Amino acid sequence: MSDIAPPDSVHLVGSIGLDTVDDVFRTVGGLLGPYLRRVPDGEVGGRKLWISWQYPLLRASAYLRPDPSGAIRPTNRFPLLTLAEGVAPGDVRFGELGYAREARASYLDFVAARDSGTLPKNIRFQVCLPTPFAVVSSVVVPAVLPAVEAAYERAMIAEVAALCRHIPHGDLCIQWDVCNEMVIWDGQPSDAVPSNVSREAIIERMRRLCAAVPDDVELGLHLCYGDFGARHFVEPKDAARMVEFANVLSQSAGRRLAYIHMPVPIGRSDDAFHRPLRDLKLADGTELFLGVVHAKDGVEGAKARIAAARPYAPKFGIATECGMARARSEDTVRALLQIHADVCAGG
């Protein structure tokens, strides 16, 4: 595998698992600066566990209450929510969700890090947003999902608009984290997500979300199989469903995508997993990132997965499967970042 040219780009999927935004920028800038095109703030503090920080916001809504059945989602153990007494489906609304406000504060740190040389000059600030379906389908009962999702989607699109008002478009990248939809598209049963959603409905949702991002703001998609307890909800049998979904999303987004990210399970350095990548049809200028980096088998494992993918996807950057924060120690996070650097340096 030593004759395989190393990748020249790294994608940081979202959460990074360090304590502060300053530490994130200082660490990734020092290790990975030459390989980064964009950088997230690491989703520090209460945002560490992806959408979990949205549950208190939904629970505090005057329009929602815990479902009297006492139902709990098996994965996150949150009591599921339903409409409060006397609330009609059309009454539900949300104000700020917090994503834009958090990002505006981190953007100031981003500018300072870029101005000081901690981050490269040509890098963009990456804001990762969950799809409204992922948030709402994880915490409300199915009977009220349409009403609550519609209200939450309106609020999330308002968050995008706020981001684009307050952060220069040339500095900004917005990433949709596409998790529950990916698991449904894959078709394997999972208790983590509802299963009675059509592919057509998924595409309509994604079309609306992509249309909310202005053309001069970079837009990326992270295809995700979950990361609960550092494990996927289900493991992809191969890359075929991701390729199929990526092709549909690329065609239906209504604009150019800057990149699409796909996970690669740690045990899959085989030809069969990667062969479907030959059918990937991304538009010119859309980068592919493969989540080949895992802590357990380090540089050699990543290189084995890169070698398996190269015959079918000659050009791609590298990443982890998902964010790095959940169920991972700071030492593991720093080891993962070092693996990225070593692989790109040809180590």
KOLSE-996781 format. One line per 10 residues: number of its first residue (from 1); their letters; for each residue x, y, z of C-alpha. Coordinates in steps of 0.05 Angstrom, whole numbers, plus 5000, padded with zeros to 4 digits. Layout:
REM residues N
NUM	a	X/Y/Z; ...
REM end
This chain:
REM residues 347
1	msdiappdsv	5000/5000/5000; 5060/5046/5002; 5053/5062/4928; 4984/5093/4938; 4986/5169/4936; 4962/5198/5002; 4898/5239/5004; 4906/5314/5004; 4843/5336/5040; 4809/5324/5107
11	hlvgsigldt	4737/5335/5127; 4718/5344/5200; 4647/5317/5205; 4622/5359/5263; 4634/5346/5337; 4707/5341/5357; 4706/5327/5431; 4753/5380/5457; 4732/5428/5512; 4732/5496/5478
21	vddvfrtvgg	4726/5526/5409; 4795/5558/5417; 4825/5489/5432; 4790/5460/5371; 4817/5513/5324; 4886/5511/5354; 4891/5436/5351; 4862/5423/5282; 4898/5483/5253; 4965/5458/5277
31	llgpylrrvp	4955/5386/5256; 4911/5391/5194; 4914/5462/5169; 4942/5447/5100; 4890/5393/5088; 4827/5431/5111; 4780/5469/5065; 4730/5484/5121; 4728/5476/5196; 4671/5467/5247
41	dgevggrklw	4674/5495/5318; 4674/5424/5346; 4604/5429/5375; 4629/5440/5445; 4591/5443/5511; 4518/5424/5509; 4521/5409/5434; 4569/5351/5444; 4517/5297/5436; 4489/5320/5370
51	iswqypllra	4414/5333/5376; 4408/5317/5450; 4413/5391/5468; 4349/5405/5430; 4307/5360/5475; 4304/5411/5533; 4282/5464/5482; 4226/5420/5457; 4207/5398/5527; 4201/5471/5548
61	saylrpdpsg	4153/5487/5492; 4083/5507/5514; 4057/5467/5455; 4086/5400/5477; 4083/5353/5537; 4109/5283/5554; 4064/5231/5522; 4016/5201/5574; 4036/5131/5551; 4105/5141/5581
71	airptnrfpl	4137/5118/5515; 4212/5125/5511; 4257/5122/5450; 4301/5060/5461; 4366/5094/5438; 4365/5161/5473; 4319/5143/5531; 4283/5209/5526; 4208/5208/5543; 4172/5220/5478
81	ltlaegvapg	4132/5284/5470; 4062/5298/5444; 4018/5359/5436; 3998/5394/5500; 3925/5392/5521; 3883/5438/5479; 3937/5449/5426; 3916/5439/5354; 3968/5415/5303; 3969/5483/5269
91	dvrfgelgya	3984/5519/5334; 4055/5492/5342; 4111/5540/5330; 4183/5550/5353; 4227/5611/5360; 4303/5609/5360; 4333/5539/5362; 4402/5563/5384; 4443/5540/5325; 4452/5608/5293
101	rearasyldf	4467/5642/5360; 4521/5590/5377; 4551/5596/5308; 4554/5671/5310; 4596/5668/5374; 4642/5614/5346; 4650/5654/5281; 4685/5709/5321; 4734/5657/5347; 4742/5631/5276
111	vaardsgtlp	4760/5700/5249; 4810/5711/5305; 4842/5644/5292; 4847/5656/5218; 4874/5727/5227; 4928/5701/5275; 4950/5645/5228; 4923/5590/5273; 4877/5571/5215; 4893/5577/5141
121	knirfqvclp	4872/5641/5106; 4828/5607/5053; 4787/5564/5100; 4711/5568/5111; 4672/5565/5175; 4629/5502/5175; 4562/5499/5211; 4532/5430/5218; 4456/5426/5225; 4413/5364/5236
131	tpfavvssvv	4354/5355/5190; 4289/5373/5225; 4263/5303/5213; 4322/5274/5252; 4308/5318/5312; 4233/5311/5315; 4226/5238/5296; 4274/5222/5353; 4233/5255/5408; 4159/5259/5390
141	vpavlpavea	4106/5205/5381; 4090/5187/5309; 4019/5214/5313; 4042/5286/5320; 4106/5282/5279; 4078/5319/5218; 4055/5379/5258; 4117/5385/5302; 4165/5372/5244; 4132/5426/5201
151	ayeramiaev	4139/5477/5256; 4210/5456/5272; 4230/5458/5198; 4205/5530/5193; 4247/5548/5253; 4308/5512/5226; 4302/5548/5159; 4299/5613/5199; 4364/5592/5233; 4396/5584/5164
161	aalcrhiphg	4371/5653/5145; 4401/5683/5209; 4467/5649/5196; 4469/5677/5126; 4452/5747/5150; 4507/5750/5202; 4564/5710/5171; 4595/5731/5104; 4574/5681/5051; 4645/5673/5026
171	dlciqwdvcn	4666/5649/5096; 4608/5601/5107; 4594/5528/5095; 4529/5496/5118; 4526/5420/5126; 4462/5381/5134; 4472/5319/5177; 4428/5267/5142; 4421/5210/5191; 4351/5183/5202
181	emviwdgqps	4337/5192/5129; 4399/5152/5110; 4378/5095/5155; 4308/5094/5125; 4337/5097/5055; 4382/5038/5071; 4322/4997/5089; 4349/4955/5146; 4303/4956/5207; 4324/4998/5267
191	davpsnvsre	4289/5018/5331; 4325/5084/5327; 4283/5114/5271; 4212/5108/5244; 4204/5064/5183; 4139/5088/5152; 4168/5146/5112; 4172/5142/5037; 4234/5158/4996; 4194/5210/4958
201	aiiermrrlc	4179/5246/5024; 4252/5243/5043; 4273/5275/4978; 4221/5330/4985; 4247/5346/5055; 4319/5350/5029; 4299/5393/4970; 4268/5444/5017; 4329/5445/5063; 4378/5452/5006
211	aavpddvelg	4337/5508/4975; 4343/5547/5040; 4418/5555/5032; 4439/5612/4984; 4480/5591/4924; 4542/5629/4946; 4544/5593/5012; 4577/5525/5009; 4530/5467/5022; 4553/5397/5043
221	lhlcygdfga	4517/5333/5063; 4540/5283/5116; 4507/5216/5103; 4503/5182/5171; 4484/5115/5200; 4482/5142/5271; 4535/5145/5325; 4499/5125/5389; 4552/5099/5438; 4603/5105/5381
231	rhfvepkdaa	4564/5052/5341; 4521/5057/5279; 4446/5043/5287; 4456/4992/5231; 4518/4977/5190; 4515/4989/5115; 4521/4923/5078; 4562/4960/5026; 4565/5029/4995; 4507/5018/4947
241	rmvefanvls	4451/5052/4986; 4496/5112/5001; 4515/5118/4928; 4442/5113/4907; 4421/5166/4958; 4479/5212/4940; 4462/5209/4866; 4390/5226/4880; 4408/5283/4927; 4459/5310/4878
251	qsagrrlayi	4406/5313/4824; 4349/5339/4867; 4385/5391/4909; 4373/5445/4857; 4444/5472/4866; 4516/5448/4867; 4537/5411/4929; 4607/5427/4955; 4616/5356/4982; 4583/5291/5005
261	hmpvpigrsd	4611/5250/5062; 4600/5175/5070; 4622/5129/5128; 4664/5067/5119; 4658/5015/5175; 4723/4993/5208; 4718/4921/5183; 4707/4939/5111; 4772/4942/5072; 4743/4892/5022
271	dafhrplrdl	4728/4902/4949; 4654/4885/4957; 4639/4944/5002; 4672/4996/4958; 4653/4970/4889; 4587/5009/4886; 4627/5074/4888; 4639/5064/4814; 4566/5084/4804; 4573/5150/4841
281	kladgtelfl	4552/5208/4796; 4569/5273/4831; 4567/5339/4795; 4632/5372/4774; 4662/5407/4834; 4628/5364/4887; 4681/5332/4932; 4674/5262/4961; 4698/5248/5032; 4701/5177/5058
291	gvvhakdgve	4701/5162/5133; 4760/5114/5132; 4794/5138/5196; 4783/5096/5259; 4821/5098/5324; 4827/5023/5335; 4869/5007/5273; 4901/5075/5261; 4941/5094/5200; 4948/5024/5171
301	gakariaaar	4873/5010/5176; 4857/5077/5142; 4907/5062/5087; 4876/4993/5076; 4807/5024/5067; 4835/5078/5022; 4868/5025/4978; 4802/4987/4974; 4764/5049/4952; 4814/5077/4902
311	pyapkfgiat	4797/5032/4843; 4725/5056/4846; 4734/5128/4871; 4802/5153/4849; 4794/5222/4881; 4769/5231/4952; 4787/5262/5018; 4786/5228/5086; 4746/5235/5150; 4720/5195/5208
321	ecgmararse	4653/5159/5202; 4617/5211/5243; 4632/5264/5296; 4687/5248/5346; 4655/5269/5411; 4606/5215/5433; 4635/5159/5476; 4706/5181/5459; 4758/5208/5507; 4800/5269/5493
331	dtvrallqih	4860/5224/5482; 4821/5184/5430; 4801/5249/5395; 4872/5274/5392; 4894/5205/5366; 4842/5208/5311; 4865/5277/5289; 4937/5253/5288; 4917/5194/5244; 4887/5241/5193
341	advcagg	4952/5281/5193; 4996/5220/5187; 4956/5190/5130; 4957/5254/5090; 5032/5262/5103; 5043/5192/5075; 5059/5161/5142
REM end
